[in-house]
């Protein structure tokens, strides 16, 4: 392989980075981070292999080898330009060195698997109605000026790892993720060893690295933004379809995913939180899975939908008795994906469990410190 193929000018790098940042903002908040981490893991593995092949090609006795770069297939279809830009910025990404991009300090292990639970359309409206009622009755304090939403979760994911032409199904093992965000979304902090191996974490405050301050939206919501949304299920669903047009693998799947992201790493006000479940009941293809397990092993009932394009089923998991949201996961249930088709039915592509969601008085403050 010609070593020059892995180099690019500073101008090309800056242009690619800016384009990737603009495209990434079109993804829902939680999904963007998830797919970014999966993509970065794959890019690091590919770059490591490229460097090994370049060293081998430099030896007179070693035949030159070439290998076509292939990026991971995300659960949500990324715009084609985003994939092209990601390929273009491989070198810039891996310059972080060591194993930071691959796992950021998170241990890796074998791929995550589960028993694929049976799905049924029976009882979907009734279950979502019960969940909506429970959400309406639950205590959900409003944010006051100067306060932050704090969300602590436990997450893990599976991905295809390639070393020396050999691909295997691997995982980033279960780890803690902590996020803080101000009511207007302009101040925030993230501690996640899969993203940044510093125990102090990194800022999420705006403006971003390119000096931009994106406006809040369904795919990047703030508490203030969510507070202004309609709570009428029909109007809310129409807004979701309109604002996510062209995203994802289908309009219905993207609508389901958008609501799922609002349930996960955001803090919808009480009235909207209850309305989200009534809205989800109106999306075609929604099913119930009577037994699903979140990232920390809690069993519950899941509201789910199969993405016919990717073969992945997105599951929102709730406590069967209290109907409290526990977490979410994506499970491959149909067909195969990944390098060599290694992501087979039963693979847990992504899993997350919410262990704490609260309002706190300061950034990097936890509920136990609030007194």
N, C-alpha and C positions, 0 to 999 in steps of 0.2 A: 504493500500500500504506500502511496506517495504521502509522505508526512505533511506536505503542503495542503492536502485536502482537509486537514483538521485545524487550519488556521484561517482567520478572517481579520479584516482591518478594524480599527477602533470605530470608525464611522458605521460599518456594517453591524457591529455588535450593539452600538447604541440604538440604531434604528430598529434592530430586531427586538431588543429588550423593551423598547417603548411600545412596539406593536403587540408584543406578547402581553404586556401589562394591560393594554386597552382591551384585548380579546378576553383576558382572564376575568376582567370585571363584569363580563356578560354572564358568567357562571354564578349560580347561587353561592352564598357565603360559605356554607359548610362544604358543599361539593367542590368548590374551587380549591380549597385547601387540601381536601382528600385527593383529588386528581393531580394536583400539583405535586404532592408527596409521592404518589405512585409514579408519575412521570419522571420525577427527579431520581428516584431509585433506579428505574430502568435506564435512564440516561447515564448514570454513573457506571452501571454494569457494562453498558456498551462502550463507554469511553475507556474503561479499564482494559477491555478486550482489544480495542483499537490500539492502545499504547503497547500492549503485549505483542500484537501482530507487527507493529511498526519496528519494534526492537528486533523481532525475528527477521523481518525483511531487510534490516540493515546489515545482517551478517551475510558474507559472500556465499556461504554454503547453504543458506536457508532460502527456499523459494518464497517469492513474494506472495502474499495472500490478500485478497480483497473480500470485504463483507458489506453488504448493503445495510445501512442503518434502518432499524425498524423501531418506531415508538410504540409504547403500550396502547392497546385499545381501551379508552376510558369507558366507564359505564354510561356516561353521558357523552354523546357525540360532540367532540370539540369541532369548532369551525376549521375547515381545511387549512386556512392561513395560520391558525394557532399551531397546528402540527408542524407546518413548514417552518415557522419561526422557531419552535422548540428544537427542531433538528439543527437549525442554523446557529443556535446559541449553546450547543453542547459544550464547547470548549470553555466558554465563559462560566458556565455553571460548575464544571468540575474543578476549576481552579481553587475552590474552597479547600481542596486537599483532603488527605487522610480518608476516613470513611464517613465524613460529615454528611455528604449528599445522600449516600446510600442509606444510612440509618440514623444520622444525627445523634448518636449515642444510645439509640434504642436497640436492644438485642434482637437478633433475627432468629427464626426457627423454621420448622416445617410449615407448609401451608395449612390454613385453618379449614376445617371441614365440619359438616353437620348433617343430620338426617333431614332430607327435604320434607317438610310437613305438607300434608294435603291441604288444598285450598278449596273453598266453596263460596259461592255467591249468596248462599242462604244466610239470612240474618244480618247482612251488611248494614242496612239502614237502622235496624234496631240497636246494633252494637254502637254505631257511631252516634246515635241519639243518646245512648246511655253515657258515652264518653263526654259528649257535649254538655250534658246535664251535670256530670261530676265536675267538669272544668268550670262551669258557671258557679257552682257552689263552693269551690275551693278558694282559700284566701290567696290573693295575688296583689300585694301592695304596689301602688303606683310609684314611679321614680320621682324624686324631688330634685330640684336644681343641685348640682354638685355630687349627686350620687351615681353609682355605677351598677350595671348588671354584672353579676358574677356567675359564670357557668363552669362547673368542674365535671369533666367526663373521663371515662376510661375507654380508650380506643385501640383498635388493632386492624390490620389489613393483610391480605394475601397478594402476592405479585410473582411474576416469573423472573427468576434470577439466572443469568447466563454467565458462566465462567469457562474459559477455554473451550468454547463451542458446545458446552454441555449446559442444557437448560433444566432447571428444577423449579418446582413450586415452593416458594418460601413465604415468610410472613414477617412483618414487624410486630413483635410481641406486644401484649397488652401494656399500655403505659398511660400515665395521667396527663391530661390536657386541661389547662386553666386559661380562661378568657375573661377579660374585663372590658366593658364598653360604656362610655358615657351616653346620656340620653340622646344627644344629638349625633352620636356616632363619630365625632371628630377626635376623641381621645380614647385610647385603648391600650391594652397590653396582652401579650400572649406568652405563656410558658408551656412549651411542648418539646420534649427532647427529640421528637421525630422531625422537627422543623429547625430547631436551634439548640445545640448541645450545651449552651450556656445555662446554668441553673437560674440565672436572673431573667432569662427570656428576652423578648424583644418588643419594641413599641409597635402599636398598630395605629398610632395617632396620625392624623392628616395635617398637611399634605403628604402624599406618598413619595416614593423615591424619585419620581419624575416631576415632582412639584405640583401634582394634580390633587384636587379635592373633589372626588366624585360625588354626585348628588345621590342621596339615599334612594333606594328603589326596592322592589320586591326581591331582587337578586342580591341586594346589599343593603338590608334594612337597618334603620336605627329605631330606637324606642319611640322617638318623636314622630318618625315617619309612620310607624305602625299605628300610633295613636290616632292618626287622621284617616285611616282606611275605613271604608264602609264595613258594617257588620251584617249587611244583608247578604245571605249566601249566593243568591243569583247574581247580584251586582259584583260581588267579590270574585266569583268564578269568571265572570265576563272580563273583569280587569286583569285577572291572572292570564287568561288566554291571550288577551290583547298585548300585554307587556312581555310575554315570553314567546311571542310568535317567531317561528324559525329556530328556536332553541330545542335542544334535546332530540330524541329520536322520533317523537310524535307529540302533537299538542296535548293529548290526554296524559301521556307519561310525564311530560314536563310540568303540567299543572300539578300532578300528584307529587312530583319531586319538589316543586317550589313550596308546597304546603309542608312537606316533610322537613325541609330546611328551616322553616319558621318554627316548627315544633322543637327542633334540635338546638341549634346554637343562636337563638334569639330570645326575646322576652316580650311576646305579644301581650298587650293589655287584656284584662279579664274578659271583656265583652268580645273582643276579636278572637281571643284564644278559644272561646266556646264556639264562635261562629265558624272557625276553620274546619271543625269536624263535620258540621252540617254541609259545608261547602264541598268537602271531600266526598261526601255521600252522593253528590251529583255527578262525579266523574265516572264515565263508563269504564268497566273492567276492574273495578275495585272488588277485592275478595277478602275473606276472613281465613286466617290460619290459626287453628285452635291451640297449637302449642308451638311457641317460638321462644328462643333463649337469647337474652341480651349479652353484652360483652362481659359482664361479671357473673354470669350464670343464673340470673333470675328468670324463671319461667313466666310466661304470660301469653295473652292472646294477641295476635297481630292483625292489623289492617294492612293490606298489601296490594301491590299491583305488579304484574309481569310486564317487563319491557320486551316486546316481541322481537325487537331488532338485536339486542344484546343477549337475550336469554337470561338476564338477571331479574330477580324479584326483589323489589324494595319493600321492606317490612317495617312498620311502626309497631313497637311492642308496648303493650299496656298491662298493668296488673289486672288479673282476671276479676278480682273482687272490687277493688277501689277504682279501677279504670284510670289510675295515674299513669302518665307517660313514663316509661322506663328507659327507652332508647330505640335505636334503629339498627338495621343491618341490611346488607345486600347479599343475596345468595344466588349463585348460578344454579338455575333449575332446568334449563333447556339448552341443548347444544353445548358446544365448547368454545373457548376463546383463549387468548394469550398465545405466546410463542409455542408452536407445536401442539396447540390445543390442550395445554396442561391445565387450564382452568375448566374443570369438568363439573357436571352437576353435583351439588353437595359442597362445592367450595364456598366458603364465606369470604367474599371479596372485601367487605368492609363491615365493621361492627363497632357500635358506640353505645355506652351506657351513661346516662346522666346520673351523677351521684350527688350533685348539689347545684341548685339554682337559687340565687338570692339577690337581694338588693343590699349593697354595702356603701359605706360612706367615703371610701377612698380607693384609688387605683392600687392594685396589688394587695389590697386588704381582703381577708377572708371572713366569712360569717363568724367564725370563732373569735375574731379580733374586734368585732363590732360592739362587743359588750352587750 
